[in-house]
Amino acid sequence: MKKLKQRWEIESNWSLVAIFVVFAINGSFAAWVAKPITAFLGLNPETISGWLYYPLRILLIFPIYQLTLPIVGWLFGQFKFFWAFEKKFLSRLGLGFLFKTGN
């Protein structure tokens, strides 16, 4: 745990626990939110092949997860960590331009 705390520049065990809890809650939340959206779009395993349904659902969960991660992090007092995490993660995906300012 020491190495993880150093890597993430975290000092307290509470912050580390809060970060793990945020990741867990947000993953469940994103999957929960994606279910009614897929139903609204008429996508379910009974109407289309599972080989198509599950990749589409994962593609839907991904942006929901990314959008809600800083919000859930904020609820646990970890907004600064998750905002930096999002910027770094999305930059690695080639989406860093989303965070550039016009200055």
ZIVEN-V454111 format. One record per residue. N is the residue number from 1. RES is the residue in one letter. SS is DSSP state (hx for helix, st for strand, lp for the rest). PHI is phi in degrees with one decimal (* if undefined). PSI is psi in whole degrees, -180 to 180 (none if undefined). Layout:
N_RES_SS_PHI_PSI / N_RES_SS_PHI_PSI
This chain:
1_M_lp_*_-29 / 2_K_hx_-60.1_-45 / 3_K_hx_-63.7_-40 / 4_L_hx_-65.5_-42 / 5_K_hx_-63.0_-39 / 6_Q_hx_-67.5_-44 / 7_R_hx_-61.7_-42 / 8_W_lp_-88.2_0 / 9_E_lp_57.0_49 / 10_I_lp_-112.1_141 / 11_E_lp_-103.7_-34 / 12_S_lp_-105.1_152 / 13_N_hx_-66.7_-32 / 14_W_hx_-59.2_-44 / 15_S_hx_-61.7_-41 / 16_L_hx_-63.9_-45 / 17_V_hx_-63.2_-44 / 18_A_hx_-60.6_-40 / 19_I_hx_-64.9_-44 / 20_F_hx_-62.1_-41 / 21_V_hx_-65.1_-42 / 22_V_hx_-61.3_-46 / 23_F_hx_-58.3_-44 / 24_A_hx_-66.5_-50 / 25_I_hx_-63.2_-44 / 26_N_hx_-66.7_-36 / 27_G_hx_-62.7_-45 / 28_S_hx_-65.3_-41 / 29_F_hx_-62.8_-45 / 30_A_hx_-62.9_-41 / 31_A_hx_-66.0_-38 / 32_W_hx_-66.1_-42 / 33_V_hx_-68.8_-34 / 34_A_hx_-68.0_-28 / 35_K_hx_-60.4_-53 / 36_P_hx_-67.5_-27 / 37_I_hx_-68.6_-43 / 38_T_hx_-65.3_-37 / 39_A_hx_-64.9_-42 / 40_F_hx_-60.7_-38 / 41_L_lp_-78.1_-3 / 42_G_lp_79.1_20 / 43_L_lp_-101.4_122 / 44_N_lp_-155.4_160 / 45_P_lp_-63.1_-17 / 46_E_lp_-81.5_-26 / 47_T_lp_-98.1_-25 / 48_I_lp_-132.6_163 / 49_S_lp_-60.4_142 / 50_G_hx_-59.9_-29 / 51_W_hx_-65.2_-23 / 52_L_hx_-99.0_-41 / 53_Y_hx_-60.3_-52 / 54_Y_hx_-67.6_-41 / 55_P_hx_-62.4_-38 / 56_L_hx_-64.6_-40 / 57_R_hx_-65.4_-42 / 58_I_hx_-63.4_-41 / 59_L_hx_-63.4_-29 / 60_L_hx_-78.1_-39 / 61_I_hx_-64.5_-38 / 62_F_hx_-55.1_-54 / 63_P_hx_-68.0_-33 / 64_I_hx_-61.5_-45 / 65_Y_hx_-59.8_-46 / 66_Q_hx_-65.3_-37 / 67_L_hx_-72.3_-35 / 68_T_hx_-91.6_-15 / 69_L_hx_-58.6_-49 / 70_P_hx_-65.0_-30 / 71_I_hx_-68.0_-49 / 72_V_hx_-65.3_-38 / 73_G_hx_-59.9_-39 / 74_W_hx_-61.9_-41 / 75_L_hx_-60.3_-27 / 76_F_lp_-101.8_12 / 77_G_lp_74.5_24 / 78_Q_lp_-122.4_29 / 79_F_hx_-58.6_-44 / 80_K_hx_-57.2_-45 / 81_F_hx_-62.4_-48 / 82_F_hx_-73.9_-29 / 83_W_hx_-67.1_-45 / 84_A_hx_-64.6_-39 / 85_F_hx_-61.4_-45 / 86_E_hx_-61.5_-47 / 87_K_hx_-60.7_-44 / 88_K_hx_-66.5_-45 / 89_F_hx_-63.8_-49 / 90_L_hx_-69.0_-31 / 91_S_hx_-64.0_-39 / 92_R_hx_-65.4_-26 / 93_L_lp_-86.6_2 / 94_G_lp_86.8_15 / 95_L_lp_-108.5_21 / 96_G_hx_-62.7_-24 / 97_F_hx_-60.5_-20 / 98_L_hx_-66.1_-21 / 99_F_hx_-107.0_1 / 100_K_lp_-78.7_142 / 101_T_lp_-99.4_162 / 102_G_lp_-79.8_6 / 103_N_lp_-72.9_none
